[in-house]
Amino acid sequence: MRKIKLRDEFIKLGQALKAAGLAESGVDAKFAIQDGLVKVNGKVETQRGKKLYAGDEVFFEGETIQITE
């Protein structure tokens, strides 16, 4: 499990994928999200601007990202 520590109140989904090293660029993150390959808290998420807060979990390519404060 990878952890991302928030610097602000939230982080956007596309930024979280890049920060965790699961997407090389914003474009890669955008297509993965649009294609329905990313889940947030167990549900498929197709909005790359989805705001993630402490306690949220992102699932992508067999990896879990946990958002922490």
PQR file of N, CA, C, O and H, with PARSE charges and radii, in Angstrom:
ATOM      1  N   MET A   1       0.849  -1.187   0.000 -0.4000 1.5000
ATOM      2  CA  MET A   1       0.000   0.000   0.000 -0.0000 2.0000
ATOM      3  C   MET A   1       0.889   1.242   0.000  0.5500 1.7000
ATOM      4  O   MET A   1       1.847   1.345   0.765 -0.5500 1.4000
ATOM      5  N   ARG A   2       0.549   2.161  -0.862 -0.4000 1.5000
ATOM      6  CA  ARG A   2       1.266   3.434  -0.919 -0.0000 2.0000
ATOM      7  C   ARG A   2       0.453   4.476  -0.163  0.5500 1.7000
ATOM      8  O   ARG A   2      -0.777   4.442  -0.170 -0.5500 1.4000
ATOM      9  H   ARG A   2      -0.230   2.077  -1.484  0.4000 1.0000
ATOM     10  N   LYS A   3       1.145   5.391   0.484 -0.4000 1.5000
ATOM     11  CA  LYS A   3       0.456   6.442   1.236 -0.0000 2.0000
ATOM     12  C   LYS A   3       0.844   7.799   0.676  0.5500 1.7000
ATOM     13  O   LYS A   3       2.001   8.045   0.333 -0.5500 1.4000
ATOM     14  H   LYS A   3       2.144   5.418   0.490  0.4000 1.0000
ATOM     15  N   ILE A   4      -0.149   8.672   0.592 -0.4000 1.5000
ATOM     16  CA  ILE A   4       0.079  10.049   0.176 -0.0000 2.0000
ATOM     17  C   ILE A   4      -0.369  10.943   1.320  0.5500 1.7000
ATOM     18  O   ILE A   4      -1.515  10.888   1.766 -0.5500 1.4000
ATOM     19  H   ILE A   4      -1.089   8.472   0.871  0.4000 1.0000
ATOM     20  N   LYS A   5       0.552  11.760   1.777 -0.4000 1.5000
ATOM     21  CA  LYS A   5       0.242  12.689   2.860 -0.0000 2.0000
ATOM     22  C   LYS A   5      -0.253  14.001   2.247  0.5500 1.7000
ATOM     23  O   LYS A   5       0.398  14.574   1.373 -0.5500 1.4000
ATOM     24  H   LYS A   5       1.482  11.805   1.415  0.4000 1.0000
ATOM     25  N   LEU A   6      -1.400  14.461   2.714 -0.4000 1.5000
ATOM     26  CA  LEU A   6      -1.979  15.697   2.196 -0.0000 2.0000
ATOM     27  C   LEU A   6      -1.183  16.911   2.654  0.5500 1.7000
ATOM     28  O   LEU A   6      -0.784  17.011   3.814 -0.5500 1.4000
ATOM     29  H   LEU A   6      -1.928  13.996   3.424  0.4000 1.0000
ATOM     30  N   ARG A   7      -0.961  17.826   1.723 -0.4000 1.5000
ATOM     31  CA  ARG A   7      -0.356  19.121   2.070 -0.0000 2.0000
ATOM     32  C   ARG A   7      -1.440  20.164   2.276  0.5500 1.7000
ATOM     33  O   ARG A   7      -1.276  21.122   3.031 -0.5500 1.4000
ATOM     34  H   ARG A   7      -1.285  17.744   0.781  0.4000 1.0000
ATOM     35  N   ASP A   8      -2.560  19.949   1.580 -0.4000 1.5000
ATOM     36  CA  ASP A   8      -3.711  20.846   1.688 -0.0000 2.0000
ATOM     37  C   ASP A   8      -4.894  20.033   2.195  0.5500 1.7000
ATOM     38  O   ASP A   8      -4.722  18.922   2.695 -0.5500 1.4000
ATOM     39  H   ASP A   8      -2.694  19.170   0.967  0.4000 1.0000
ATOM     40  N   GLU A   9      -6.083  20.583   2.067 -0.4000 1.5000
ATOM     41  CA  GLU A   9      -7.288  19.901   2.540 -0.0000 2.0000
ATOM     42  C   GLU A   9      -7.589  18.656   1.715  0.5500 1.7000
ATOM     43  O   GLU A   9      -8.115  17.676   2.242 -0.5500 1.4000
ATOM     44  H   GLU A   9      -6.223  21.486   1.660  0.4000 1.0000
ATOM     45  N   PHE A  10      -7.255  18.687   0.404 -0.4000 1.5000
ATOM     46  CA  PHE A  10      -7.546  17.563  -0.473 -0.0000 2.0000
ATOM     47  C   PHE A  10      -6.497  17.478  -1.574  0.5500 1.7000
ATOM     48  O   PHE A  10      -5.680  18.382  -1.744 -0.5500 1.4000
ATOM     49  H   PHE A  10      -6.828  19.483  -0.024  0.4000 1.0000
ATOM     50  N   ILE A  11      -6.535  16.362  -2.326 -0.4000 1.5000
ATOM     51  CA  ILE A  11      -5.718  16.204  -3.523 -0.0000 2.0000
ATOM     52  C   ILE A  11      -6.653  15.642  -4.586  0.5500 1.7000
ATOM     53  O   ILE A  11      -7.544  14.849  -4.278 -0.5500 1.4000
ATOM     54  H   ILE A  11      -7.198  15.627  -2.187  0.4000 1.0000
ATOM     55  N   LYS A  12      -6.454  16.048  -5.826 -0.4000 1.5000
ATOM     56  CA  LYS A  12      -7.298  15.545  -6.907 -0.0000 2.0000
ATOM     57  C   LYS A  12      -6.809  14.165  -7.346  0.5500 1.7000
ATOM     58  O   LYS A  12      -5.627  13.839  -7.232 -0.5500 1.4000
ATOM     59  H   LYS A  12      -5.731  16.691  -6.076  0.4000 1.0000
ATOM     60  N   LEU A  13      -7.735  13.377  -7.843 -0.4000 1.5000
ATOM     61  CA  LEU A  13      -7.454  11.995  -8.200 -0.0000 2.0000
ATOM     62  C   LEU A  13      -6.288  11.859  -9.176  0.5500 1.7000
ATOM     63  O   LEU A  13      -5.401  11.033  -8.959 -0.5500 1.4000
ATOM     64  H   LEU A  13      -8.695  13.641  -7.936  0.4000 1.0000
ATOM     65  N   GLY A  14      -6.273  12.649 -10.240 -0.4000 1.5000
ATOM     66  CA  GLY A  14      -5.187  12.582 -11.216 -0.0000 2.0000
ATOM     67  C   GLY A  14      -3.841  12.891 -10.585  0.5500 1.7000
ATOM     68  O   GLY A  14      -2.840  12.246 -10.897 -0.5500 1.4000
ATOM     69  H   GLY A  14      -6.993  13.320 -10.416  0.4000 1.0000
ATOM     70  N   GLN A  15      -3.816  13.880  -9.695 -0.4000 1.5000
ATOM     71  CA  GLN A  15      -2.584  14.253  -9.004 -0.0000 2.0000
ATOM     72  C   GLN A  15      -2.124  13.131  -8.074  0.5500 1.7000
ATOM     73  O   GLN A  15      -0.925  12.890  -7.931 -0.5500 1.4000
ATOM     74  H   GLN A  15      -4.629  14.404  -9.441  0.4000 1.0000
ATOM     75  N   ALA A  16      -3.068  12.456  -7.450 -0.4000 1.5000
ATOM     76  CA  ALA A  16      -2.732  11.362  -6.532 -0.0000 2.0000
ATOM     77  C   ALA A  16      -2.078  10.211  -7.288  0.5500 1.7000
ATOM     78  O   ALA A  16      -1.113   9.624  -6.798 -0.5500 1.4000
ATOM     79  H   ALA A  16      -4.042  12.652  -7.566  0.4000 1.0000
ATOM     80  N   LEU A  17      -2.583   9.880  -8.467 -0.4000 1.5000
ATOM     81  CA  LEU A  17      -1.986   8.805  -9.260 -0.0000 2.0000
ATOM     82  C   LEU A  17      -0.557   9.153  -9.656  0.5500 1.7000
ATOM     83  O   LEU A  17       0.327   8.296  -9.636 -0.5500 1.4000
ATOM     84  H   LEU A  17      -3.367  10.356  -8.866  0.4000 1.0000
ATOM     85  N   LYS A  18      -0.337  10.413 -10.016 -0.4000 1.5000
ATOM     86  CA  LYS A  18       1.024  10.843 -10.367 -0.0000 2.0000
ATOM     87  C   LYS A  18       1.928  10.839  -9.142  0.5500 1.7000
ATOM     88  O   LYS A  18       3.065  10.373  -9.213 -0.5500 1.4000
ATOM     89  H   LYS A  18      -1.055  11.109 -10.033  0.4000 1.0000
ATOM     90  N   ALA A  19       1.436  11.352  -8.023 -0.4000 1.5000
ATOM     91  CA  ALA A  19       2.237  11.439  -6.801 -0.0000 2.0000
ATOM     92  C   ALA A  19       2.647  10.058  -6.300  0.5500 1.7000
ATOM     93  O   ALA A  19       3.725   9.899  -5.727 -0.5500 1.4000
ATOM     94  H   ALA A  19       0.512  11.730  -7.965  0.4000 1.0000
ATOM     95  N   ALA A  20       1.798   9.067  -6.513 -0.4000 1.5000
ATOM     96  CA  ALA A  20       2.094   7.708  -6.060 -0.0000 2.0000
ATOM     97  C   ALA A  20       2.971   6.953  -7.056  0.5500 1.7000
ATOM     98  O   ALA A  20       3.401   5.832  -6.787 -0.5500 1.4000
ATOM     99  H   ALA A  20       0.922   9.196  -6.978  0.4000 1.0000
ATOM    100  N   GLY A  21       3.232   7.571  -8.204 -0.4000 1.5000
ATOM    101  CA  GLY A  21       4.067   6.929  -9.213 -0.0000 2.0000
ATOM    102  C   GLY A  21       3.332   5.895 -10.048  0.5500 1.7000
ATOM    103  O   GLY A  21       3.966   5.079 -10.716 -0.5500 1.4000
ATOM    104  H   GLY A  21       2.882   8.482  -8.423  0.4000 1.0000
ATOM    105  N   LEU A  22       2.007   5.915 -10.021 -0.4000 1.5000
ATOM    106  CA  LEU A  22       1.225   4.958 -10.795 -0.0000 2.0000
ATOM    107  C   LEU A  22       0.852   5.474 -12.177  0.5500 1.7000
ATOM    108  O   LEU A  22       0.367   4.715 -13.016 -0.5500 1.4000
ATOM    109  H   LEU A  22       1.491   6.578  -9.479  0.4000 1.0000
ATOM    110  N   ALA A  23       1.076   6.755 -12.413 -0.4000 1.5000
ATOM    111  CA  ALA A  23       0.870   7.349 -13.733 -0.0000 2.0000
ATOM    112  C   ALA A  23       2.068   8.250 -14.007  0.5500 1.7000
ATOM    113  O   ALA A  23       2.455   9.056 -13.161 -0.5500 1.4000
ATOM    114  H   ALA A  23       1.470   7.371 -11.731  0.4000 1.0000
ATOM    115  N   GLU A  24       2.648   8.110 -15.190 -0.4000 1.5000
ATOM    116  CA  GLU A  24       3.833   8.904 -15.513 -0.0000 2.0000
ATOM    117  C   GLU A  24       3.510  10.358 -15.788  0.5500 1.7000
ATOM    118  O   GLU A  24       4.337  11.240 -15.554 -0.5500 1.4000
ATOM    119  H   GLU A  24       2.333   7.455 -15.877  0.4000 1.0000
ATOM    120  N   SER A  25       2.299  10.612 -16.287 -0.4000 1.5000
ATOM    121  CA  SER A  25       1.924  11.989 -16.604 -0.0000 2.0000
ATOM    122  C   SER A  25       0.442  12.187 -16.334  0.5500 1.7000
ATOM    123  O   SER A  25      -0.298  11.241 -16.066 -0.5500 1.4000
ATOM    124  H   SER A  25       1.627   9.896 -16.476  0.4000 1.0000
ATOM    125  N   GLY A  26       0.037  13.441 -16.412 -0.4000 1.5000
ATOM    126  CA  GLY A  26      -1.379  13.748 -16.251 -0.0000 2.0000
ATOM    127  C   GLY A  26      -2.223  13.113 -17.337  0.5500 1.7000
ATOM    128  O   GLY A  26      -3.368  12.731 -17.099 -0.5500 1.4000
ATOM    129  H   GLY A  26       0.639  14.210 -16.630  0.4000 1.0000
ATOM    130  N   VAL A  27      -1.655  13.000 -18.533 -0.4000 1.5000
ATOM    131  CA  VAL A  27      -2.379  12.382 -19.650 -0.0000 2.0000
ATOM    132  C   VAL A  27      -2.626  10.902 -19.360  0.5500 1.7000
ATOM    133  O   VAL A  27      -3.726  10.397 -19.583 -0.5500 1.4000
ATOM    134  H   VAL A  27      -0.724  13.310 -18.727  0.4000 1.0000
ATOM    135  N   ASP A  28      -1.592  10.203 -18.857 -0.4000 1.5000
ATOM    136  CA  ASP A  28      -1.749   8.787 -18.508 -0.0000 2.0000
ATOM    137  C   ASP A  28      -2.830   8.618 -17.436  0.5500 1.7000
ATOM    138  O   ASP A  28      -3.665   7.718 -17.521 -0.5500 1.4000
ATOM    139  H   ASP A  28      -0.698  10.613 -18.676  0.4000 1.0000
ATOM    140  N   ALA A  29      -2.802   9.481 -16.444 -0.4000 1.5000
ATOM    141  CA  ALA A  29      -3.800   9.422 -15.369 -0.0000 2.0000
ATOM    142  C   ALA A  29      -5.198   9.676 -15.928  0.5500 1.7000
ATOM    143  O   ALA A  29      -6.151   8.985 -15.570 -0.5500 1.4000
ATOM    144  H   ALA A  29      -2.124  10.212 -16.375  0.4000 1.0000
ATOM    145  N   LYS A  30      -5.313  10.669 -16.807 -0.4000 1.5000
ATOM    146  CA  LYS A  30      -6.598  11.028 -17.401 -0.0000 2.0000
ATOM    147  C   LYS A  30      -7.218   9.837 -18.125  0.5500 1.7000
ATOM    148  O   LYS A  30      -8.393   9.533 -17.924 -0.5500 1.4000
ATOM    149  H   LYS A  30      -4.539  11.230 -17.099  0.4000 1.0000
ATOM    150  N   PHE A  31      -6.429   9.156 -18.972 -0.4000 1.5000
ATOM    151  CA  PHE A  31      -6.969   8.037 -19.738 -0.0000 2.0000
ATOM    152  C   PHE A  31      -7.322   6.849 -18.848  0.5500 1.7000
ATOM    153  O   PHE A  31      -8.335   6.189 -19.078 -0.5500 1.4000
ATOM    154  H   PHE A  31      -5.474   9.403 -19.135  0.4000 1.0000
ATOM    155  N   ALA A  32      -6.504   6.568 -17.840 -0.4000 1.5000
ATOM    156  CA  ALA A  32      -6.798   5.464 -16.926 -0.0000 2.0000
ATOM    157  C   ALA A  32      -8.117   5.720 -16.201  0.5500 1.7000
ATOM    158  O   ALA A  32      -8.930   4.811 -16.036 -0.5500 1.4000
ATOM    159  H   ALA A  32      -5.680   7.105 -17.654  0.4000 1.0000
ATOM    160  N   ILE A  33      -8.319   6.958 -15.772 -0.4000 1.5000
ATOM    161  CA  ILE A  33      -9.540   7.324 -15.048 -0.0000 2.0000
ATOM    162  C   ILE A  33     -10.750   7.276 -15.983  0.5500 1.7000
ATOM    163  O   ILE A  33     -11.786   6.712 -15.630 -0.5500 1.4000
ATOM    164  H   ILE A  33      -7.658   7.696 -15.906  0.4000 1.0000
ATOM    165  N   GLN A  34     -10.618   7.869 -17.180 -0.4000 1.5000
ATOM    166  CA  GLN A  34     -11.721   7.877 -18.136 -0.0000 2.0000
ATOM    167  C   GLN A  34     -12.119   6.472 -18.570  0.5500 1.7000
ATOM    168  O   GLN A  34     -13.291   6.218 -18.849 -0.5500 1.4000
ATOM    169  H   GLN A  34      -9.777   8.327 -17.467  0.4000 1.0000
ATOM    170  N   ASP A  35     -11.160   5.564 -18.628 -0.4000 1.5000
ATOM    171  CA  ASP A  35     -11.424   4.189 -19.051 -0.0000 2.0000
ATOM    172  C   ASP A  35     -12.029   3.333 -17.939  0.5500 1.7000
ATOM    173  O   ASP A  35     -12.287   2.146 -18.140 -0.5500 1.4000
ATOM    174  H   ASP A  35     -10.209   5.771 -18.401  0.4000 1.0000
ATOM    175  N   GLY A  36     -12.255   3.929 -16.769 -0.4000 1.5000
ATOM    176  CA  GLY A  36     -12.892   3.207 -15.672 -0.0000 2.0000
ATOM    177  C   GLY A  36     -11.979   2.222 -14.966  0.5500 1.7000
ATOM    178  O   GLY A  36     -12.451   1.250 -14.376 -0.5500 1.4000
ATOM    179  H   GLY A  36     -12.045   4.893 -16.605  0.4000 1.0000
ATOM    180  N   LEU A  37     -10.665   2.464 -15.019 -0.4000 1.5000
ATOM    181  CA  LEU A  37      -9.704   1.544 -14.418 -0.0000 2.0000
ATOM    182  C   LEU A  37      -9.362   1.888 -12.967  0.5500 1.7000
ATOM    183  O   LEU A  37      -8.635   1.148 -12.304 -0.5500 1.4000
ATOM    184  H   LEU A  37     -10.281   3.254 -15.497  0.4000 1.0000
ATOM    185  N   VAL A  38      -9.887   3.010 -12.477 -0.4000 1.5000
ATOM    186  CA  VAL A  38      -9.541   3.495 -11.141 -0.0000 2.0000
ATOM    187  C   VAL A  38     -10.778   3.454 -10.245  0.5500 1.7000
ATOM    188  O   VAL A  38     -11.867   3.869 -10.643 -0.5500 1.4000
ATOM    189  H   VAL A  38     -10.478   3.611 -13.015  0.4000 1.0000
ATOM    190  N   LYS A  39     -10.586   2.945  -9.024 -0.4000 1.5000
ATOM    191  CA  LYS A  39     -11.673   2.927  -8.046 -0.0000 2.0000
ATOM    192  C   LYS A  39     -11.290   3.811  -6.863  0.5500 1.7000
ATOM    193  O   LYS A  39     -10.135   3.840  -6.437 -0.5500 1.4000
ATOM    194  H   LYS A  39      -9.702   2.608  -8.701  0.4000 1.0000
ATOM    195  N   VAL A  40     -12.272   4.525  -6.348 -0.4000 1.5000
ATOM    196  CA  VAL A  40     -12.090   5.322  -5.134 -0.0000 2.0000
ATOM    197  C   VAL A  40     -13.065   4.766  -4.104  0.5500 1.7000
ATOM    198  O   VAL A  40     -14.276   4.752  -4.322 -0.5500 1.4000
ATOM    199  H   VAL A  40     -13.210   4.502  -6.694  0.4000 1.0000
ATOM    200  N   ASN A  41     -12.526   4.315  -2.995 -0.4000 1.5000
ATOM    201  CA  ASN A  41     -13.337   3.719  -1.926 -0.0000 2.0000
ATOM    202  C   ASN A  41     -14.244   2.609  -2.460  0.5500 1.7000
ATOM    203  O   ASN A  41     -15.391   2.474  -2.036 -0.5500 1.4000
ATOM    204  H   ASN A  41     -11.542   4.327  -2.818  0.4000 1.0000
ATOM    205  N   GLY A  42     -13.709   1.811  -3.401 -0.4000 1.5000
ATOM    206  CA  GLY A  42     -14.429   0.650  -3.900 -0.0000 2.0000
ATOM    207  C   GLY A  42     -15.357   0.898  -5.070  0.5500 1.7000
ATOM    208  O   GLY A  42     -15.951  -0.049  -5.585 -0.5500 1.4000
ATOM    209  H   GLY A  42     -12.777   1.921  -3.746  0.4000 1.0000
ATOM    210  N   LYS A  43     -15.505   2.153  -5.513 -0.4000 1.5000
ATOM    211  CA  LYS A  43     -16.404   2.465  -6.622 -0.0000 2.0000
ATOM    212  C   LYS A  43     -15.606   3.049  -7.783  0.5500 1.7000
ATOM    213  O   LYS A  43     -14.691   3.846  -7.574 -0.5500 1.4000
ATOM    214  H   LYS A  43     -15.022   2.922  -5.094  0.4000 1.0000
ATOM    215  N   VAL A  44     -15.952   2.652  -9.001 -0.4000 1.5000
ATOM    216  CA  VAL A  44     -15.275   3.184 -10.180 -0.0000 2.0000
ATOM    217  C   VAL A  44     -15.488   4.694 -10.248  0.5500 1.7000
ATOM    218  O   VAL A  44     -16.611   5.178 -10.105 -0.5500 1.4000
ATOM    219  H   VAL A  44     -16.696   2.005  -9.170  0.4000 1.0000
ATOM    220  N   GLU A  45     -14.410   5.425 -10.466 -0.4000 1.5000
ATOM    221  CA  GLU A  45     -14.463   6.889 -10.550 -0.0000 2.0000
ATOM    222  C   GLU A  45     -13.950   7.323 -11.917  0.5500 1.7000
ATOM    223  O   GLU A  45     -12.862   6.924 -12.332 -0.5500 1.4000
ATOM    224  H   GLU A  45     -13.498   5.032 -10.583  0.4000 1.0000
ATOM    225  N   THR A  46     -14.733   8.139 -12.613 -0.4000 1.5000
ATOM    226  CA  THR A  46     -14.342   8.587 -13.953 -0.0000 2.0000
ATOM    227  C   THR A  46     -14.034  10.081 -14.025  0.5500 1.7000
ATOM    228  O   THR A  46     -13.798  10.609 -15.111 -0.5500 1.4000
ATOM    229  H   THR A  46     -15.617   8.463 -12.276  0.4000 1.0000
ATOM    230  N   GLN A  47     -14.035  10.761 -12.890 -0.4000 1.5000
ATOM    231  CA  GLN A  47     -13.706  12.192 -12.865 -0.0000 2.0000
ATOM    232  C   GLN A  47     -12.294  12.370 -12.330  0.5500 1.7000
ATOM    233  O   GLN A  47     -12.025  12.072 -11.167 -0.5500 1.4000
ATOM    234  H   GLN A  47     -14.227  10.331 -12.008  0.4000 1.0000
ATOM    235  N   ARG A  48     -11.392  12.855 -13.176 -0.4000 1.5000
ATOM    236  CA  ARG A  48     -10.004  12.978 -12.720 -0.0000 2.0000
ATOM    237  C   ARG A  48      -9.857  14.106 -11.703  0.5500 1.7000
ATOM    238  O   ARG A  48      -8.876  14.133 -10.960 -0.5500 1.4000
ATOM    239  H   ARG A  48     -11.611  13.097 -14.121  0.4000 1.0000
ATOM    240  N   GLY A  49     -10.801  15.028 -11.655 -0.4000 1.5000
ATOM    241  CA  GLY A  49     -10.771  16.121 -10.695 -0.0000 2.0000
ATOM    242  C   GLY A  49     -11.422  15.779  -9.362  0.5500 1.7000
ATOM    243  O   GLY A  49     -11.564  16.645  -8.499 -0.5500 1.4000
ATOM    244  H   GLY A  49     -11.598  15.006 -12.258  0.4000 1.0000
ATOM    245  N   LYS A  50     -11.815  14.526  -9.191 -0.4000 1.5000
ATOM    246  CA  LYS A  50     -12.443  14.081  -7.927 -0.0000 2.0000
ATOM    247  C   LYS A  50     -11.526  14.433  -6.764  0.5500 1.7000
ATOM    248  O   LYS A  50     -10.342  14.099  -6.773 -0.5500 1.4000
ATOM    249  H   LYS A  50     -11.699  13.822  -9.892  0.4000 1.0000
ATOM    250  N   LYS A  51     -12.080  15.107  -5.766 -0.4000 1.5000
ATOM    251  CA  LYS A  51     -11.284  15.511  -4.604 -0.0000 2.0000
ATOM    252  C   LYS A  51     -11.185  14.350  -3.622  0.5500 1.7000
ATOM    253  O   LYS A  51     -12.185  13.732  -3.256 -0.5500 1.4000
ATOM    254  H   LYS A  51     -13.043  15.379  -5.758  0.4000 1.0000
ATOM    255  N   LEU A  52      -9.965  14.073  -3.209 -0.4000 1.5000
ATOM    256  CA  LEU A  52      -9.707  13.011  -2.244 -0.0000 2.0000
ATOM    257  C   LEU A  52      -9.300  13.631  -0.913  0.5500 1.7000
ATOM    258  O   LEU A  52      -8.504  14.569  -0.865 -0.5500 1.4000
ATOM    259  H   LEU A  52      -9.152  14.575  -3.507  0.4000 1.0000
ATOM    260  N   TYR A  53      -9.849  13.101   0.145 -0.4000 1.5000
ATOM    261  CA  TYR A  53      -9.580  13.601   1.485 -0.0000 2.0000
ATOM    262  C   TYR A  53      -8.935  12.500   2.324  0.5500 1.7000
ATOM    263  O   TYR A  53      -8.913  11.337   1.921 -0.5500 1.4000
ATOM    264  H   TYR A  53     -10.495  12.339   0.106  0.4000 1.0000
ATOM    265  N   ALA A  54      -8.417  12.869   3.481 -0.4000 1.5000
ATOM    266  CA  ALA A  54      -7.807  11.888   4.388 -0.0000 2.0000
ATOM    267  C   ALA A  54      -8.790  10.751   4.642  0.5500 1.7000
ATOM    268  O   ALA A  54      -9.968  10.979   4.917 -0.5500 1.4000
ATOM    269  H   ALA A  54      -8.436  13.814   3.808  0.4000 1.0000
ATOM    270  N   GLY A  55      -8.288   9.525   4.546 -0.4000 1.5000
ATOM    271  CA  GLY A  55      -9.118   8.342   4.764 -0.0000 2.0000
ATOM    272  C   GLY A  55      -9.589   7.689   3.481  0.5500 1.7000
ATOM    273  O   GLY A  55     -10.012   6.533   3.497 -0.5500 1.4000
ATOM    274  H   GLY A  55      -7.331   9.339   4.323  0.4000 1.0000
ATOM    275  N   ASP A  56      -9.523   8.413   2.357 -0.4000 1.5000
ATOM    276  CA  ASP A  56      -9.925   7.829   1.074 -0.0000 2.0000
ATOM    277  C   ASP A  56      -8.878   6.828   0.606  0.5500 1.7000
ATOM    278  O   ASP A  56      -7.693   6.958   0.913 -0.5500 1.4000
ATOM    279  H   ASP A  56      -9.179   9.352   2.343  0.4000 1.0000
ATOM    280  N   GLU A  57      -9.338   5.818  -0.147 -0.4000 1.5000
ATOM    281  CA  GLU A  57      -8.437   4.832  -0.731 -0.0000 2.0000
ATOM    282  C   GLU A  57      -8.690   4.743  -2.227  0.5500 1.7000
ATOM    283  O   GLU A  57      -9.835   4.720  -2.679 -0.5500 1.4000
ATOM    284  H   GLU A  57     -10.301   5.712  -0.396  0.4000 1.0000
ATOM    285  N   VAL A  58      -7.608   4.694  -2.982 -0.4000 1.5000
ATOM    286  CA  VAL A  58      -7.661   4.603  -4.435 -0.0000 2.0000
ATOM    287  C   VAL A  58      -7.077   3.250  -4.834  0.5500 1.7000
ATOM    288  O   VAL A  58      -6.035   2.846  -4.319 -0.5500 1.4000
ATOM    289  H   VAL A  58      -6.678   4.713  -2.615  0.4000 1.0000
ATOM    290  N   PHE A  59      -7.743   2.555  -5.746 -0.4000 1.5000
ATOM    291  CA  PHE A  59      -7.287   1.259  -6.233 -0.0000 2.0000
ATOM    292  C   PHE A  59      -7.018   1.362  -7.726  0.5500 1.7000
ATOM    293  O   PHE A  59      -7.887   1.787  -8.487 -0.5500 1.4000
ATOM    294  H   PHE A  59      -8.589   2.883  -6.165  0.4000 1.0000
ATOM    295  N   PHE A  60      -5.806   0.969  -8.153 -0.4000 1.5000
ATOM    296  CA  PHE A  60      -5.441   1.028  -9.567 -0.0000 2.0000
ATOM    297  C   PHE A  60      -4.333   0.030  -9.848  0.5500 1.7000
ATOM    298  O   PHE A  60      -3.311   0.019  -9.162 -0.5500 1.4000
ATOM    299  H   PHE A  60      -5.101   0.624  -7.535  0.4000 1.0000
ATOM    300  N   GLU A  61      -4.534  -0.807 -10.856 -0.4000 1.5000
ATOM    301  CA  GLU A  61      -3.545  -1.806 -11.285 -0.0000 2.0000
ATOM    302  C   GLU A  61      -3.001  -2.653 -10.126  0.5500 1.7000
ATOM    303  O   GLU A  61      -1.796  -2.885 -10.028 -0.5500 1.4000
ATOM    304  H   GLU A  61      -5.364  -0.798 -11.413  0.4000 1.0000
ATOM    305  N   GLY A  62      -3.889  -3.100  -9.270 -0.4000 1.5000
ATOM    306  CA  GLY A  62      -3.486  -3.958  -8.167 -0.0000 2.0000
ATOM    307  C   GLY A  62      -2.815  -3.239  -7.011  0.5500 1.7000
ATOM    308  O   GLY A  62      -2.381  -3.877  -6.052 -0.5500 1.4000
ATOM    309  H   GLY A  62      -4.868  -2.911  -9.350  0.4000 1.0000
ATOM    310  N   GLU A  63      -2.727  -1.930  -7.090 -0.4000 1.5000
ATOM    311  CA  GLU A  63      -2.106  -1.121  -6.030 -0.0000 2.0000
ATOM    312  C   GLU A  63      -3.179  -0.344  -5.279  0.5500 1.7000
ATOM    313  O   GLU A  63      -4.209   0.023  -5.844 -0.5500 1.4000
ATOM    314  H   GLU A  63      -3.079  -1.411  -7.869  0.4000 1.0000
ATOM    315  N   THR A  64      -2.925  -0.102  -4.011 -0.4000 1.5000
ATOM    316  CA  THR A  64      -3.813   0.716  -3.193 -0.0000 2.0000
ATOM    317  C   THR A  64      -3.042   1.951  -2.735  0.5500 1.7000
ATOM    318  O   THR A  64      -1.906   1.868  -2.270 -0.5500 1.4000
ATOM    319  H   THR A  64      -2.088  -0.400  -3.552  0.4000 1.0000
ATOM    320  N   ILE A  65      -3.700   3.093  -2.883 -0.4000 1.5000
ATOM    321  CA  ILE A  65      -3.140   4.356  -2.388 -0.0000 2.0000
ATOM    322  C   ILE A  65      -4.034   4.810  -1.251  0.5500 1.7000
ATOM    323  O   ILE A  65      -5.249   4.914  -1.414 -0.5500 1.4000
ATOM    324  H   ILE A  65      -4.623   3.160  -3.261  0.4000 1.0000
ATOM    325  N   GLN A  66      -3.441   5.078  -0.107 -0.4000 1.5000
ATOM    326  CA  GLN A  66      -4.207   5.584   1.030 -0.0000 2.0000
ATOM    327  C   GLN A  66      -3.859   7.059   1.216  0.5500 1.7000
ATOM    328  O   GLN A  66      -2.687   7.436   1.247 -0.5500 1.4000
ATOM    329  H   GLN A  66      -2.453   4.993   0.026  0.4000 1.0000
ATOM    330  N   ILE A  67      -4.887   7.877   1.337 -0.4000 1.5000
ATOM    331  CA  ILE A  67      -4.703   9.314   1.558 -0.0000 2.0000
ATOM    332  C   ILE A  67      -4.693   9.559   3.059  0.5500 1.7000
ATOM    333  O   ILE A  67      -5.623   9.175   3.769 -0.5500 1.4000
ATOM    334  H   ILE A  67      -5.839   7.571   1.311  0.4000 1.0000
ATOM    335  N   THR A  68      -3.619  10.210   3.539 -0.4000 1.5000
ATOM    336  CA  THR A  68      -3.484  10.473   4.982 -0.0000 2.0000
ATOM    337  C   THR A  68      -3.260  11.954   5.221  0.5500 1.7000
ATOM    338  O   THR A  68      -2.896  12.705   4.317 -0.5500 1.4000
ATOM    339  H   THR A  68      -2.864  10.522   2.962  0.4000 1.0000
ATOM    340  N   GLU A  69      -3.490  12.354   6.476 -0.4000 1.5000
ATOM    341  CA  GLU A  69      -3.271  13.758   6.853 -0.0000 2.0000
ATOM    342  C   GLU A  69      -1.809  13.992   7.132  0.5500 1.7000
ATOM    343  O   GLU A  69      -1.416  15.110   7.466 -0.5500 1.4000
ATOM    344  H   GLU A  69      -3.786  11.743   7.211  0.4000 1.0000
TER
END
